[in-house]
């Protein structure tokens, strides 16, 4: 039992890379403008890396006209519009202790902080220094308000990368009342699109509703005459939003839900009884929304059930929060052939080894002695990268850098992260397009090679 628990925790530590910091493909053509040549000496135990910058910082351009926040309702309108000089302070709250969630998401902190160091070294904000503090909320929404209040008292100018839908929800009212930007929430809750009621809050992940549409579209292509689908999902807001969206869409794509099973978020046990129930229905498709270490335990239980029912070979779709070659590698053969999605490149894949942006990222992480978490840390890196790009756009706006100009930049924003797939562009436009990321590439996993194969092309049709 202890050995099994250790395996689950190890797998959870790999899961953070699957947060899928997604980027929205659109008609915009702005890119990050960064290319680099990288050299690294990995011959000894002491590894050194040199990053040679060949272009300027990422280019972002503020819209001449567009959505603008109304500061008249702020508790302190003057503070919301006050210039930020010298140092811009970013706050966040992430699970850094307290169990499975901490093991899964701790690398996000490492990646986030690494990009902030990268941005400061390259002076991406000119003479302005970027400072980031990350408090531990243990993935407990009751602890998030205290973590955020502590940072507000310490004078942070904005928040970014808070992990978890309930955690972001627990502080959304406060940050909107205080008119403090709450950028790039690391969750795909559709709630982050409620611009009129919560103008100071934005998300960075593809909304769960859009991911559901992408999978439903793929299933319709695979099963033109319809299919029976069983659902398995974690019993929290993350799983419920995803499940509700898929169930609402199912009739439109001739998909029939024949079973529905859940598991508690903190339950480390393999979902044997749930999968046994699903197997009894022999569905054509299993749609799974596990979380963290649950990605591995679900796949193991499913593999056991298929072994006991050799004539049952369902297509398995698993949420992109599990879409990491590392976590799927921990599942071994049980993960072979499953379908998932992504819109960032896999930094560990040999096919991307010569990608200049991947090389630059890996070299910097190596120089920071963070190579072991480089795959999982890419989530935090990309979140911080988007945050800094927003700050740069705000600083270059006619208003200069302020809390108000930061949220205005975030809602009039076009940008391509350095680790994005070809054709992927982040884009938001006020209330018309509140979601930064809305495009996905469906993938199929090969356990033998620990690589993903593209199924079709990047799906962009569900953009706002």
TAHUCOR-V726978 format. One record per backbone hydrogen bond with DSSP energy under -0.5 kcal/mol. NH is the residue of the N-H (numbers start at 1). CO is the residue of the C=O. If there is no record, write none. Layout:
BEGIN
NH	CO
NH	CO
END
This chain:
BEGIN
5	1
6	2
7	3
8	4
9	5
10	6
11	7
12	8
13	9
14	10
14	11
15	11
15	12
16	104
17	14
18	15
19	16
20	17
22	20
24	436
35	33
37	52
39	50
41	48
42	40
47	45
48	41
50	39
52	37
52	50
53	51
54	35
59	31
60	58
71	69
74	71
75	177
77	74
80	76
81	77
82	78
84	401
85	83
87	85
88	129
89	87
90	88
90	131
91	158
92	133
94	135
96	94
103	99
104	100
105	101
106	102
108	105
109	105
109	106
110	106
111	107
112	108
113	109
114	110
115	111
116	112
117	113
118	114
119	115
120	116
121	117
122	118
123	120
124	119
126	123
128	125
129	86
131	88
133	90
135	92
137	94
137	135
138	94
140	137
141	139
143	140
144	140
145	141
147	143
148	144
149	145
150	146
151	147
152	148
153	149
154	150
155	152
156	151
157	89
158	89
159	181
160	91
161	183
163	93
164	186
168	164
169	165
170	166
171	167
171	168
172	168
173	169
175	171
176	172
177	173
178	174
179	175
180	175
181	157
182	200
183	159
183	181
185	202
186	162
187	185
192	189
193	190
194	191
195	193
198	194
201	198
202	182
204	185
205	185
205	187
207	437
208	188
210	207
211	207
212	208
213	209
214	210
215	211
216	212
217	213
218	214
219	215
220	216
221	217
222	218
223	219
226	223
227	254
229	256
230	285
231	259
232	287
233	261
234	289
235	263
236	234
240	236
241	237
242	238
243	239
244	240
245	241
246	242
247	243
248	244
249	245
250	246
251	247
252	249
253	249
253	250
254	251
255	250
256	227
257	255
258	229
258	256
259	229
261	231
263	233
267	264
268	266
272	270
275	271
276	272
277	273
278	274
279	275
280	276
281	277
281	278
282	278
282	279
283	278
284	228
285	228
286	315
287	230
287	285
288	286
288	317
289	232
294	291
295	292
296	293
297	293
298	294
299	295
300	296
301	297
302	298
303	299
304	300
305	301
306	302
307	303
308	304
309	305
312	309
313	311
315	284
317	286
317	315
318	339
319	288
322	319
323	320
324	322
328	324
329	325
330	326
331	327
332	328
332	329
334	331
335	332
336	333
337	445
338	335
339	316
340	443
342	441
345	419
347	345
349	346
352	349
353	350
355	352
359	355
360	356
361	357
362	358
363	359
364	360
365	361
366	362
367	363
368	364
369	366
370	365
373	370
374	371
377	373
378	374
378	375
379	376
381	377
382	378
383	379
384	380
385	381
386	382
387	383
388	384
389	385
390	386
391	387
392	388
393	389
394	390
395	391
396	392
397	394
400	397
404	80
406	402
407	403
408	404
409	405
410	406
411	407
412	409
413	428
415	426
417	415
420	417
421	343
424	421
426	415
427	436
428	413
429	433
430	411
432	429
433	429
436	434
440	459
441	342
442	440
443	340
444	453
445	338
446	451
447	445
450	446
451	446
453	444
455	442
456	454
459	440
460	458
463	460
END
